[in-house]
Amino acid sequence: MAEIYSVYELFPDGDSADVATIAATVAKAVPTGVEVKKTEVREHVFGLKKVYAEFLLNADDEMIGSKLEDALSGIEGVGSIECVSSTNV
């Protein structure tokens, strides 16, 4: 089985979004074929926070990256996501 290790940053949709709740929701939101390796809240800029998340994806599913991004974007309170890095394992 081929695997991909990807790192994402999830940015809240506003100052009132609870980034701790977003981080806790990540594991429940990911599709089958994705394993959450790490999630944590990190400082961003000007006192704002973001969610940093690492994933291991089953690359046998050609659409797994799109499925993951759709799932992450669909989490309540998430305004945008960014793939910081992605590499074959």
N, C-alpha and C positions, 0 to 999 in steps of 0.2 A: 504494500500500500504506500503510495506516494503521499508526502505530507508537506504542508507549507506552514511556516511560522510567521505570523503577522502581528504587527503592533499598531494599535489605533488610539487616537485621542478623541474623546467625546466632549464637545463643548455645550454648555447649557444654553437654553434659549432665552435666558435673561438672568438678572441678579437674584430673582426670587426662586429660581430652580434649585432644588435640593440635590447637590452633587453626590452626597452619600447615598441617597435613595437611588439615584441613577446607577451608581457603582454596584449596589446590591441587586439591581434588576438585571444587570448584564447576563449573569449566569442563567437566568430564567428565560431570557429572550433569544439566546443563540439557537440556530437551527441544528438539527441532527447532522453529525459529521464535523461539528466544531467543538473543541474542548477549550474551556477557559483556563489559562495557565496562571493569570495574575490580573487583579484589578486593584487600583488604588486611586485615591484622590490626591492630586498634585496642584501646587501653586501654578498659576498661569501668569497673568500680568495685572498690575494695578490692584492686587488683592483678590482678583478673580480666581476661581478654581476650575479644573478640568478633571475628567476621568481618563486615566491611562490604563489601557487593557492589552494583554498579550493573549494570543490564541494559537492553537494548533489545529489546522484544517486538513480534512481528508481531501486530497487533490484528485481522487478518483472521480469526484463529482465536479464536472467542468463549471457548474454554476455556483459552487460553494461560496466564492468571494462575493458575488452579487447577493446571494441569500443572506450572508452575514451582514453586509452593509445595509440591506433593507431592514433587517431585524434591529440593528443598532440605531438606525435613523428613526425607527418606529417607537423607541422607548420614550415614554412621556417625560418631557423636560429637556430632551436633547434637541439642540438647535442645529448643530452640524457635527460631522465626523470627518476625521482625516486619517488616512492610512500613512503612518510614519515610516514603516518598513515592512517588507515582505520578502521571504527567502525560502527556497526549497530546502527541505531537511533530508 
